Amino acid sequence: RNPLYHWTHLELKTAFGVTKLLNPASAREIYDHCTALLQRPEYHARGLMRRYNVEAVCTTDDPVDSLEHHIKVREDGFATRMLPTWRPDKAMAVEVPADFRAYMEKLSEVSGVAITKFADVIDALRVRHEFFGSVGCRLSDHGIEEFYAEDYTQAEIDAIFNKVYGGQTLTPEEIRKFKTAMLVEFATMDHEAGWTQQFHYGAIRNNNSRMFGRLGPDTGFDSIGDFTVGRQMSKFFDMLDRNDRLAKTIIYNLNPRDNELVATMIGNFQDGRYGAGKIQFGSGWWFLDQKDGMEKQMNALSTLGLLSRFVGMLTDSRSFLSYPRHEYFRRTLCNLVGNDIEQGLLPASEIDFIGREIIEGICYRNAKDYFKF
């Protein structure tokens, strides 16, 4: 009943034509069959994108990244658009002063802006933000434990930057104020550029310190957190909205207990400017990127919001065979709605409208209209 069972068999069937069950008796045959196919050009990364009719794929990139491969793919004239996504988490990671200073030096080098004060950091990031935009970036993505919305003055942020840049450890309050200021600056850049900002929150990362020392981050030792985020999330979005600096926003929660919280929060900041809903409740993410998690997310959105405006599936599985995850999502969505029709909860007489306007919208059209790629 682990979702890996469904994902694996969808990948084997849609990519390799394997319809038999994967088990110890069939494993060697399937392995050899897939290995032989993977030697062929149509099974390389670009070939798989063509097979799955991928129009656009977005990577996750640090502001100091060169984006040279994005530029090369565009110059090649490849039909699938490969677009960067702005992920500036390291620019607000001030917990370890030496690491932060080293990152600032990299940022200074690639931007051409000498960094000695906080304003220089923002100038350097703006240079890189504009560069990302020139390569097709239209999205930012922020991986945060929780939302930050501390009150601060510019003088405080200047002093905090000078302290950490000079190698001194910050207090927890100073860290939270600095992260708040950085998130506000990032959000302002996105709003001015017409980008969409995404927030993935709620993970406790690198829980096993012994394995972190051996393997490093993002190696399978993360879990769902239980942060209390409602008030801070509301305050952060209001800090932006009160000055009309709130960009299109997608919120992805990792703890399913927050589904109803997010579904009601997005309604506070809609303003009618975008057809698919300016503020979006993002699809089930990471540990929730499976049938049960997807159904819970869509049920909460349906009950407390408007499912028909949902921009649909996102997967960050980092695999060129992960495109069937979108089929998995579509099957889950269609099953959810189809069961409602069979039970009389939705009108069978409107099945053509439901399929064309709601299902196709969620699976394709809403995202295309929303992101403006």
C-alpha positions in Angstrom: 0.0 0.0 0.0 3.0 2.3 -0.2 2.6 4.8 -3.1 5.9 3.5 -4.5 3.9 0.5 -5.7 1.7 2.7 -7.9 4.5 5.0 -9.0 6.8 2.2 -10.0 4.2 0.4 -12.1 3.0 3.5 -13.8 6.6 4.3 -14.8 7.3 0.8 -16.0 4.0 0.8 -18.1 4.1 4.3 -19.6 7.8 4.5 -20.3 8.9 0.9 -20.9 5.7 -0.9 -21.9 6.0 -3.3 -19.0 2.6 -4.6 -17.9 3.5 -7.5 -15.7 3.8 -7.2 -12.0 7.2 -6.4 -10.6 8.2 -9.1 -8.1 11.3 -11.2 -7.3 10.4 -13.6 -10.2 10.1 -10.9 -12.8 12.7 -8.4 -11.5 15.7 -9.6 -13.6 13.6 -9.7 -16.9 12.2 -6.3 -16.3 15.6 -4.9 -15.3 17.3 -6.2 -18.4 14.4 -5.0 -20.6 14.5 -1.4 -19.2 18.3 -1.3 -19.3 18.3 -2.1 -23.0 15.8 0.6 -23.7 17.7 3.2 -21.7 20.6 3.0 -24.1 18.4 4.4 -26.9 18.3 8.2 -27.5 14.5 8.4 -27.1 15.0 7.3 -23.5 17.5 10.0 -22.6 16.2 13.0 -20.7 15.0 15.0 -23.7 13.4 11.9 -25.3 11.4 11.2 -22.1 10.2 14.8 -22.1 9.0 14.3 -25.7 7.3 11.0 -24.8 5.3 12.6 -22.0 4.4 15.8 -24.0 6.2 18.1 -21.5 5.7 21.7 -22.5 7.7 23.3 -19.7 9.8 22.0 -16.8 11.1 24.2 -13.9 14.3 23.4 -12.0 15.3 24.8 -8.6 18.2 27.1 -8.6 20.3 29.2 -6.2 20.8 32.9 -7.0 24.5 32.3 -7.5 23.9 29.6 -10.1 25.1 30.4 -13.7 22.0 28.9 -15.4 24.4 27.9 -18.2 22.5 24.7 -19.0 19.2 26.6 -19.3 20.7 29.0 -21.8 22.2 26.1 -23.7 18.9 24.2 -24.0 17.2 27.4 -25.2 19.9 28.0 -27.8 19.5 24.3 -29.0 15.9 25.1 -29.8 14.5 22.2 -27.7 10.7 22.2 -27.8 10.3 21.7 -24.0 11.0 24.9 -22.2 13.5 24.4 -19.3 13.0 27.3 -16.9 14.8 28.2 -13.7 13.1 28.7 -10.3 14.6 31.2 -7.9 15.4 29.5 -4.6 17.2 32.1 -2.3 17.2 30.1 1.0 20.9 30.4 1.5 20.7 34.2 1.4 18.7 34.2 4.6 20.5 31.3 6.3 22.3 33.2 9.1 22.5 30.5 11.7 26.2 29.8 10.9 28.1 33.1 10.4 31.0 31.6 8.5 28.7 29.9 6.0 26.7 33.0 5.5 29.8 35.1 4.9 31.1 32.6 2.4 27.8 32.7 0.6 27.8 36.5 0.5 31.2 36.5 -1.1 29.9 34.2 -3.8 26.9 36.4 -4.3 29.2 39.5 -4.6 31.3 37.7 -7.2 28.5 36.7 -9.5 26.6 39.9 -9.2 29.4 42.3 -9.5 28.2 44.2 -6.4 30.6 44.8 -3.5 28.9 43.7 -0.3 29.7 45.6 2.9 26.1 46.4 4.2 22.6 45.0 4.0 21.5 47.3 1.2 24.3 45.9 -0.9 22.9 42.4 -0.4 19.5 43.5 -1.7 21.2 45.2 -4.7 23.2 42.1 -5.5 20.1 39.9 -5.2 18.2 42.2 -7.5 20.9 41.9 -10.1 20.6 38.1 -10.0 16.7 38.3 -9.9 16.8 40.2 -13.1 19.2 37.8 -14.7 17.0 34.9 -13.7 14.1 36.7 -15.3 16.1 37.1 -18.6 16.5 33.3 -18.7 12.7 32.7 -18.4 12.3 32.5 -14.6 8.7 33.3 -13.5 8.7 31.5 -10.1 10.4 31.7 -6.7 10.4 28.9 -4.2 11.2 29.1 -0.5 11.8 26.1 1.7 11.1 27.3 5.3 10.3 25.5 8.5 7.7 28.1 9.4 6.6 31.6 8.3 8.5 34.6 9.7 6.7 37.8 10.5 8.5 39.7 13.2 8.3 43.4 13.5 11.6 45.1 12.7 13.1 48.4 11.7 15.6 49.0 8.9 18.2 50.1 11.5 17.8 46.7 13.3 18.3 44.7 10.1 21.4 46.8 9.2 22.8 46.1 12.6 22.0 42.4 12.5 23.6 42.0 9.1 26.8 43.8 10.3 26.9 41.4 13.3 26.5 38.2 11.4 28.7 39.3 8.5 31.4 40.1 11.1 31.3 36.5 12.3 29.2 36.9 15.5 26.4 34.5 16.3 22.9 35.9 16.3 20.2 35.5 18.9 17.0 33.5 18.0 15.1 36.8 17.9 17.7 38.4 15.6 17.5 35.4 13.3 13.8 35.6 13.0 13.9 39.3 12.3 16.5 38.9 9.6 14.6 36.1 7.9 11.4 38.2 8.0 13.1 41.1 6.4 14.6 38.9 3.7 11.3 37.2 2.9 9.7 40.7 2.6 12.4 41.8 0.2 12.1 38.6 -1.9 8.3 39.0 -2.0 8.7 42.6 -3.2 11.0 41.6 -6.0 8.6 38.9 -7.1 5.6 41.2 -7.0 7.5 43.9 -9.1 8.5 41.3 -11.6 5.1 39.6 -11.9 6.4 36.3 -10.6 4.6 33.7 -8.5 6.1 32.9 -5.1 5.9 29.5 -3.6 6.3 28.5 0.1 7.0 24.9 1.0 6.9 24.8 4.8 6.8 22.4 7.7 9.7 20.0 7.4 12.1 19.0 10.2 15.3 18.3 8.3 18.5 16.3 9.0 17.1 14.6 12.1 19.9 12.0 12.2 23.1 13.9 13.0 25.3 10.8 12.5 24.0 10.1 9.0 24.1 13.8 8.2 27.8 13.7 9.0 28.3 10.8 6.7 26.0 11.7 3.8 25.1 15.3 4.1 21.6 17.0 3.7 18.6 15.7 1.7 19.5 12.0 2.0 16.3 10.7 3.6 16.4 11.7 7.2 13.7 14.4 7.2 10.2 14.3 8.7 7.0 16.2 9.1 7.2 19.0 11.6 4.4 20.3 13.9 5.0 24.1 13.8 2.2 26.5 14.8 2.1 28.7 11.7 -1.4 30.3 11.3 -0.8 33.6 13.0 2.6 34.2 11.5 1.5 33.2 8.0 -1.4 35.6 8.2 0.8 38.4 9.5 3.4 37.9 6.8 0.9 38.0 4.0 -0.8 41.0 5.6 2.6 42.8 5.8 2.8 42.5 2.0 -0.9 43.0 1.2 -1.3 46.2 3.1 1.2 47.9 0.8 -0.1 46.0 -2.3 3.1 44.0 -2.6 1.6 40.5 -2.4 2.5 38.5 -5.5 0.7 35.5 -6.8 1.4 32.9 -4.1 1.2 29.1 -3.6 1.3 27.6 -0.2 2.4 23.9 0.3 2.0 22.4 3.8 3.8 19.3 4.9 1.6 18.5 8.0 -1.9 17.4 6.9 -3.3 18.9 10.0 -2.8 22.3 8.3 -5.0 21.6 5.3 -8.0 23.4 6.6 -5.8 26.2 8.0 -4.3 26.8 4.5 -7.6 26.4 2.7 -9.2 29.2 4.8 -6.0 31.4 4.8 -5.9 31.7 1.0 -9.4 33.3 1.0 -8.2 36.2 3.1 -5.9 37.6 0.4 -7.7 36.9 -2.9 -8.4 40.1 -4.8 -10.0 39.1 -8.1 -7.0 40.0 -10.3 -6.3 36.5 -11.5 -8.8 34.0 -13.0 -7.3 30.9 -11.2 -7.1 32.6 -7.8 -4.2 34.8 -6.8 -3.4 32.8 -3.6 -3.4 29.0 -4.2 -3.5 26.0 -1.8 -0.7 23.9 -3.3 -1.0 20.2 -4.1 0.0 17.5 -1.6 3.7 17.8 -1.2 6.5 15.4 -0.2 5.1 13.0 2.4 1.6 14.0 1.2 2.4 13.5 -2.5 0.2 10.3 -2.7 -3.4 9.2 -3.0 -4.4 9.8 0.7 -2.6 13.1 0.9 -3.9 14.4 -2.4 -7.5 13.5 -1.5 -7.2 15.2 1.9 -5.8 18.4 0.2 -8.5 18.4 -2.5 -11.3 17.7 0.0 -10.2 20.6 2.2 -10.0 22.9 -0.8 -13.4 21.8 -2.1 -15.1 22.2 1.3 -13.6 25.6 2.1 -12.6 27.1 -1.3 -13.1 26.4 -5.0 -11.6 23.3 -6.4 -12.2 24.4 -10.0 -9.6 27.2 -9.7 -6.9 24.9 -8.4 -3.6 24.9 -10.4 -3.1 21.2 -9.8 -0.1 18.9 -9.4 3.5 19.7 -8.6 6.2 17.1 -8.2 9.7 17.6 -7.0 10.8 14.0 -7.3 14.0 15.0 -9.3 13.5 12.1 -11.7 13.2 12.1 -15.5 10.7 9.2 -15.0 8.5 11.1 -12.6 6.1 12.4 -15.2 3.6 9.6 -14.4 3.2 11.3 -11.0 1.0 13.8 -12.8 -1.1 10.9 -14.2 -1.3 9.5 -10.7 -2.7 12.9 -9.6 -5.1 13.0 -12.5 -6.4 9.5 -11.7 -6.9 10.4 -8.1 -8.7 13.6 -9.0 -11.0 11.9 -11.5 -11.7 9.1 -9.1 -12.6 11.6 -6.4 -15.0 13.5 -8.7 -16.3 10.4 -10.4 -17.3 8.8 -7.1 -19.3 12.0 -6.3 -21.1 11.7 -9.6 -21.9 8.1 -9.0 -23.3 8.9 -5.5 -25.4 11.8 -6.8 -23.4 14.4 -5.0 -22.6 16.0 -8.4 -25.0 16.0 -11.3 -24.4 13.3 -13.9 -26.2 15.6 -16.4 -23.2 18.0 -16.2 -20.5 15.4 -16.7 -19.3 17.0 -20.0 -19.0 20.4 -18.3 -17.3 18.9 -15.3 -14.7 17.1 -17.4 -14.0 20.0 -19.8 -14.1 22.9 -17.4 -13.1 21.5 -14.1 -11.0 18.4 -14.6 -9.1 19.8 -17.7 -8.7 23.1 -16.0 -7.1 21.6 -12.9 -4.9 19.2 -14.9 -3.7 21.6 -17.5 -5.3 24.9 -18.3 -5.4 26.6 -14.9 -1.6 26.3 -14.4 -0.9 27.4 -17.9 -3.0 30.6 -17.4 -1.7 31.2 -13.9 2.1 31.0 -14.5 2.1 32.7 -17.9 5.0 30.7 -19.2 
